[in-house]
Amino acid sequence: MSQPALSRLEAGRTVPTIPVLERIALDTGYVGTLIRYRVTGFLNEAFAPAPHNMSRIDPLALLTPGRFFSSPGLWLGMVFAVVFVAAAIWLRRGREPM
């Protein structure tokens, strides 16, 4: 197995163990909550909670684009993405041909 694939496998095993170790050592759940928010947090921002009395729910009726587009996490993520893509382009152009 090549080294980058091995590193991805190690990262895949490490990320789930960090919240478990935190729960055992500190009896807190901050890391697990952070990971859960980073993976599924956009759903809370993009959709309103469904009313309990509805038998059939139209997903488009629950969309809240104003709340989604006004969330600071979206725009900070966009800024970081632009910065890192620009840095990757700048570093790639500075390299010599292989």
C-alpha positions in Angstrom: 0.0 0.0 0.0 1.3 3.5 -0.8 2.0 6.0 1.9 -0.9 8.5 1.1 -3.5 5.7 1.2 -2.1 4.5 4.5 -2.3 8.0 5.9 -6.0 8.2 4.8 -6.7 4.9 6.5 -5.0 6.1 9.7 -7.0 9.4 9.7 -10.2 7.4 9.1 -9.5 5.4 12.3 -8.3 8.3 14.3 -11.2 10.7 13.9 -13.8 8.5 15.5 -11.6 7.6 18.4 -11.0 11.2 19.5 -14.5 11.7 20.8 -14.5 8.3 22.5 -11.2 9.2 24.3 -12.6 12.6 25.2 -15.7 11.0 26.7 -13.7 8.5 28.7 -11.0 10.9 29.9 -12.9 14.2 30.4 -16.6 13.1 30.4 -17.5 15.8 27.9 -18.8 15.7 24.3 -17.4 18.8 22.8 -15.3 17.1 20.0 -18.2 14.8 19.0 -20.6 17.8 18.9 -18.1 19.7 16.7 -17.6 16.9 14.3 -21.4 16.3 14.1 -22.0 20.0 13.4 -19.3 20.1 10.7 -20.9 17.1 8.9 -24.6 17.8 9.3 -24.8 21.4 10.6 -25.8 22.8 7.2 -29.2 20.9 7.5 -30.1 22.9 10.6 -29.3 26.1 8.8 -30.9 25.3 5.5 -34.2 23.7 6.7 -36.7 24.8 9.3 -37.9 22.2 11.8 -41.0 20.3 10.6 -44.2 20.9 12.4 -45.5 17.9 14.4 -49.0 18.0 13.1 -48.2 17.6 9.4 -48.8 14.1 7.9 -47.0 14.8 4.6 -44.2 17.3 4.5 -43.1 19.2 1.4 -39.3 19.6 1.7 -39.4 22.9 -0.3 -41.8 24.4 2.2 -39.2 23.9 4.9 -36.3 25.7 3.1 -34.9 28.7 4.8 -32.4 30.2 2.3 -32.2 33.5 4.2 -31.0 31.8 7.4 -28.6 29.6 5.4 -27.0 32.4 3.4 -26.7 34.7 6.4 -24.8 32.1 8.5 -21.2 33.2 9.2 -19.9 29.6 8.9 -20.9 29.5 5.2 -19.0 32.7 4.4 -16.0 31.9 6.5 -15.8 28.5 4.8 -16.0 30.2 1.4 -13.2 32.6 2.3 -10.9 29.7 3.5 -11.7 27.8 0.3 -10.8 30.7 -1.9 -7.6 31.3 0.0 -6.5 27.7 -0.1 -7.3 27.3 -3.8 -5.4 30.5 -4.6 -2.4 29.2 -2.5 -2.5 25.9 -4.3 -2.5 27.6 -7.7 0.3 29.9 -6.7 2.4 27.0 -5.4 1.7 24.9 -8.4 2.7 27.6 -10.8 6.0 28.2 -8.9 7.1 24.6 -9.4 9.4 23.5 -12.2 8.1 21.0 -14.8 8.7 17.4 -14.0 
